[in-house]
Amino acid sequence: MEATNPEKIQVREVTQYQPTWTAKEPGQPGVFTIQLILDHGAEEFIIQPDADDADVLVELLERGENVYFDVGRRVLMFGNRAIRG
């Protein structure tokens, strides 16, 4: 049986996240960053959404039971959702 190489893992679970906001020069908009902690610290990734996207992302992260990040494609996936009819 072949050992799993951590570099080959492309999709990781987001186990924690840390949103931050950094001030810029007076009169300039600040910068939002969200640090994604993947698989309990096996890897980290930082995204820099604009204010509107940051608001939506934090809400989705709070609601998501299972959130995954595709490292190669840089895609956040918020698990499966049932269709309500």
C-alpha atoms as one frame of an Amber mdcrd trajectory, in Angstrom:
protein
   0.000   0.000   0.000   1.370   3.400  -1.023   1.784   6.050   1.697  -0.220
   9.251   1.289   1.945  12.215   0.453   0.544  15.406   2.112   1.497  17.450
  -0.978  -0.863  15.330  -3.091  -3.903  16.209  -0.955  -5.819  18.881  -2.854
  -9.048  19.179  -0.829  -8.763  19.869   2.878 -11.329  20.534   5.578 -11.468
  24.053   6.999 -11.267  23.397  10.742 -10.809  27.012  11.902 -10.718  30.480
  10.431  -9.580  33.900  11.587 -11.034  37.032  10.014  -8.983  40.224  10.362
  -9.152  43.800   9.165  -6.070  45.961   8.651  -6.196  49.758   8.590  -4.580
  51.606   5.701  -3.707  55.268   5.352  -6.342  57.710   6.687  -9.179  57.996
   4.195  -8.252  54.733   2.481 -10.353  51.570   2.828  -8.949  48.849   5.076
  -8.075  45.333   3.968  -9.962  42.218   5.059  -8.165  38.898   5.298  -9.482
  35.500   6.307  -6.922  32.932   7.369  -8.173  29.411   6.726  -6.748  26.708
   9.002  -6.957  23.452   7.082  -7.064  19.964   8.627  -6.248  21.189  12.155
  -3.131  23.081  11.080  -1.771  20.756   8.399  -1.911  23.724   6.042  -3.027
  27.359   6.066  -4.288  29.650   3.339  -5.066  33.373   3.370  -7.754  34.983
   1.256  -8.351  38.737   0.863 -12.005  39.324  -0.010 -13.565  42.754  -0.431
 -15.950  43.917   2.322 -19.102  42.497   0.702 -17.519  39.112   0.016 -15.995
  38.990   3.526 -19.456  39.460   5.050 -20.928  36.624   2.977 -17.931  34.314
   3.535 -17.984  34.705   7.316 -21.713  33.958   7.350 -21.219  30.843   5.213
 -18.290  29.703   7.383 -20.392  30.135  10.536 -23.302  28.168   9.069 -21.273
  25.429   7.409 -21.167  22.072   9.139 -18.509  20.846   6.733 -16.428  23.383
   4.847 -13.680  22.305   2.469 -11.000  24.172   0.540  -9.630  22.930  -2.769
  -6.017  24.089  -2.531  -5.196  23.592  -6.206  -8.226  25.433  -7.551  -8.567
  27.864  -4.576 -12.261  27.064  -4.136 -14.220  27.072  -0.854 -16.955  24.424
  -0.710 -19.624  24.630   1.928 -20.793  21.013   2.031 -23.983  19.532   0.664
 -27.324  21.235   1.196 -30.727  19.642   0.971 -33.166  21.182  -1.488 -36.299
  22.269   0.288 -39.434  21.724  -1.709
